[in-house]
Amino acid sequence: YYYPYYLIFFLNNFDIMKKRLLVMNGQKLVQNDFAGEWKTEKVCKAEGIKPGVYNLYNAIDADQSKDNIGEVIHIDKKENVLYQKNGSQYIKHDLSCFDQIPETGHMMNIKYENNKTSTTEVSNKLIQKIKL
């Protein structure tokens, strides 16, 4: 059979969906956009994450040449990704780079060396200084 290129592209990229977090009432809802409608995939405790909508689909890959400072907002073991929020920016990290995965809701400095991470919790004083 002959399939148009756009159909093959669509089918090959079908698993690439928009993902977001909706945090309210102490709960974190992981949602995917399916055909223009947000469907809840998972519900769990918010674990210290502030209420709001977190558009994870806007996340950029971590810059391994610098310190990545921000709040750990979501760990997706299915996709092998840790999401971090720095101001209005979302950063995603490959979980396979972590020897020990930090907990969500904590402000962390994530540094890379030889494709491995080292993590340190960021003090409240530093958080106020950089105004995340």
Salt bridges, closest charged atoms under 4 A:
GLU37 OE2 - LYS39 NZ 3.20
GLU41 OE1 - LYS19 NZ 3.64
ASP76 OD2 - LYS19 NZ 2.87
GLU79 OE2 - LYS19 NZ 3.48
ASP99 OD1 - LYS116 NZ 3.74
GLU103 OE1 - HIS106 NE2 3.65
GLU121 OE2 - HIS106 ND1 2.87
